[in-house]
């Protein structure tokens, strides 16, 4: 309805006047005819949009944190892993008195289904737990030979957040417990495709090699020119202890028979050094006893002096004349200098008078 205008004196309402249109406004808008050349110029000047991403389906999230009492090297290793894995999350340090089953609740609160937990003991031993939360399985490792990114200073480099290739030793497919660990490592270390924090590039490789019953982790850059590999870091060695059916516990699926605990290793080293010390002390005691024993006199061997030739006997000369005393040249020079000094002093004193 049209707007109405009321009068003050109570008369009937009068319709408001419509605003007049100008001739310019009244004219219909002219349509612009775009030519093919203009379209090409617009496409040429247009800034290309971001790389088209698909749907993010793999919702793997990894919780990386540690217990209290870790050293600086472990802290730097944790930071390096978080940097290399864009699908990871961090959390505060867990108290050592708490039981490990609490980690499953922490993973649920952080909306994570995988966990890497670093457990420090005696401020010198480091253990790593790889777990599929909350149903399992989980594996416990002893971490050895840690070298972080800042410590290595390698020439390799890669884009932060890029997706890595995973390279596994053929020995992972030979034994069942290594096949289980391979699947667990794939699910933890592989960055999900189309992850919001990941980059659509593949420029580095995670290698897992089995040597000396241990898993050796390395990170290499892929050079575009000749596909050569240059190490980036970090690097560490995982010594398998046990594989559990549940998450951070449960029935033991596999136990490493070649594993030796750090306490036992230190005990063996101490026993070797103690054995060396004992050997030295025994040698010293034997030497002391030999010195105290009486010396055995051997009978004279007549054939011992066969090749001994006596020296020529010189005639004894007796000197009847007393030898002349030796002239001391130094004392003679001193006396001459003393005499000259006195003569000088006398001459100087005579001139003054």
VENMO-V890680 format. One record per pair of residues at least 4 apart in sequence whose C-alpha atoms are under 8 Angstrom apart, sorted by the first residue. I is the first residue (numbers start at 0). J is the second residue. Records with the same first field share a line. If there is no record, write none. Layout:
I = J, J
This chain:
1 = 14, 15
2 = 14, 15
3 = 12, 13, 14, 15
4 = 12, 13, 14, 15
5 = 9, 10, 11, 12, 13
6 = 10, 11, 12, 13
20 = 24, 25
21 = 25
22 = 26
33 = 37, 38
34 = 38
35 = 39
36 = 40
37 = 41
38 = 42
39 = 43
40 = 44
41 = 45
52 = 193
53 = 193
54 = 193
55 = 191, 192, 193, 194, 195
56 = 192, 193
57 = 191, 192
58 = 191
59 = 86, 111, 112, 113, 186, 187, 191
60 = 86, 87, 88, 110, 111, 112, 113
61 = 86, 87, 88, 111, 112, 113, 114, 115, 187
62 = 87, 88, 89, 90, 106, 109, 111, 113, 114, 115, 116
63 = 77, 81, 87, 88, 89, 90, 114, 115, 116
64 = 77, 89, 90, 91, 92, 115, 116, 117
65 = 69, 91, 92, 93, 116, 117, 118, 119
66 = 92, 93, 94, 95, 116, 117, 118, 119
67 = 92, 93, 94, 95, 119
68 = 119, 120, 122
69 = 73, 74, 118, 119, 122, 125
70 = 74, 122, 123
71 = 75
72 = 76, 145, 146, 147
73 = 77, 125, 145
74 = 78
75 = 79, 147
76 = 80, 145, 146, 147, 148, 233
77 = 81
78 = 82
79 = 83, 147, 148, 233
80 = 84
81 = 85, 87, 88, 89
82 = 159, 160
83 = 159, 160
84 = 160, 188, 190
85 = 160, 190, 196, 197
86 = 190, 191, 194, 196, 197
88 = 109
93 = 97
97 = 101
99 = 103, 247
100 = 104, 246, 247, 248
101 = 105
102 = 106
103 = 107, 132, 133, 246
104 = 108
105 = 109
106 = 110, 111, 112, 113, 114, 132
107 = 111, 112
111 = 132
112 = 131, 132, 133
113 = 129, 130, 131, 132, 187
114 = 128, 129, 130, 131, 132, 187
115 = 127, 128, 129, 130
116 = 127, 128, 129
117 = 125, 126, 127, 128
118 = 125, 126, 127, 128
119 = 123, 124, 125, 126
120 = 124, 125
124 = 141, 142, 261
125 = 141, 142, 143
126 = 139, 140, 141, 142
127 = 139, 140, 141, 142
128 = 137, 138, 139, 140, 247
129 = 137, 138, 139, 183
130 = 135, 136, 137, 138, 183, 246, 247
131 = 135, 136, 137, 183, 246
132 = 246
133 = 245, 246
134 = 245, 246
135 = 243, 244, 245, 246, 247
136 = 242, 243, 244, 245, 246
137 = 242, 243, 244, 245, 246, 247, 248
138 = 180, 239, 240, 241, 242, 243, 247
139 = 239, 240, 241, 242
140 = 237, 238, 239, 240, 241
141 = 237, 238, 239, 240
142 = 235, 236, 237, 238
143 = 235, 236, 237, 238
144 = 234, 235, 236
145 = 233, 234, 235, 236
146 = 150, 151, 232, 233, 234, 235
147 = 151, 232, 233, 234
148 = 152, 153, 231, 232, 233
151 = 232, 233
152 = 231
153 = 230, 231, 232
154 = 229, 230, 231
155 = 219, 220, 229, 230, 231
156 = 220, 231
157 = 161, 202, 203, 220, 231
158 = 198, 202
159 = 198
160 = 196, 197, 198
161 = 197, 198, 199, 200, 201, 202, 203
162 = 189, 190, 191, 192, 197, 198, 199, 200, 201, 202, 203
163 = 189, 190, 201, 202, 203, 204, 205
164 = 189, 201, 203, 204, 205
165 = 185, 189, 204, 205, 206, 207
166 = 204, 205, 206, 207
167 = 171, 181, 206, 207, 208
168 = 206, 207, 208, 209
169 = 173
170 = 174, 177, 209
171 = 177, 178, 181, 209
172 = 177, 178
173 = 177, 178
174 = 178
175 = 179
176 = 180, 253
177 = 181
178 = 182
179 = 183
180 = 184
181 = 185
182 = 186
183 = 187
184 = 188, 189
185 = 189
190 = 194, 197
192 = 197
193 = 197, 199
202 = 220, 221, 222
203 = 218, 219, 220, 221
204 = 218, 219, 220, 221
205 = 216, 217, 218, 219
206 = 215, 216, 217, 218, 219
207 = 214, 215, 216, 217
208 = 214, 215, 216
209 = 213, 214, 215
210 = 214, 215
212 = 238, 257
213 = 236, 237, 238, 239
214 = 236, 237, 238, 239
215 = 234, 235, 236, 237
216 = 234, 235, 236, 237
217 = 230, 232, 233, 234, 235
218 = 230, 231, 232, 233, 234
219 = 228, 229, 230, 231, 232
220 = 228, 229, 230, 231
221 = 226, 227, 228, 229
222 = 226, 227, 228, 229
223 = 227
238 = 258
239 = 255, 258
240 = 254, 255, 258
241 = 251, 252, 253, 254, 255
242 = 251, 252, 253, 254
243 = 247, 248, 249, 250, 251, 252, 253
244 = 248, 249, 250, 251, 252
245 = 249, 250
259 = 263, 264
260 = 264
261 = 265
262 = 266
263 = 267
264 = 268
265 = 269
266 = 270
267 = 271
268 = 272
269 = 273
270 = 274
271 = 275
272 = 276
273 = 277
274 = 278
275 = 279
276 = 280
277 = 281
278 = 282
279 = 283
280 = 284
281 = 285
282 = 286
283 = 287
284 = 288
285 = 289
286 = 290
287 = 291
288 = 292
301 = 305
327 = 331
328 = 332
329 = 333
330 = 334
331 = 335
332 = 336
333 = 337
334 = 338
335 = 339
336 = 340
337 = 341
338 = 342
339 = 343
340 = 344
341 = 345
342 = 346
343 = 347
344 = 348
345 = 349
346 = 350
347 = 351
348 = 352
